[in-house]
Amino acid sequence: MPLLIRKYKGNGGVMQEERIDDPDRIDRYMRLFEEKDVKKLNTGVKTVIEKDEWQLLP
């Protein structure tokens, strides 16, 4: 089951991590991202998209 990890700064500047394991939600995020970012994510590389760090684990 794939896992999409999102690291972002929350309120007050504290780094937070969100782990997304719902396949439907992962698909929705992938449709929002640009094609070059999706290619990076599919290789498992940490990718910065609009100030958030994303990583897709198989």
Number of C-alpha atoms within 10 A of each C-alpha: 7 12 15 21 17 19 16 17 13 10 8 6 8 8 10 11 14 11 13 15 14 12 12 10 11 16 10 10 11 17 10 9 13 10 11 8 16 16 13 15 20 14 12 14 14 17 17 15 12 7 10 12 15 22 20 21 15 10
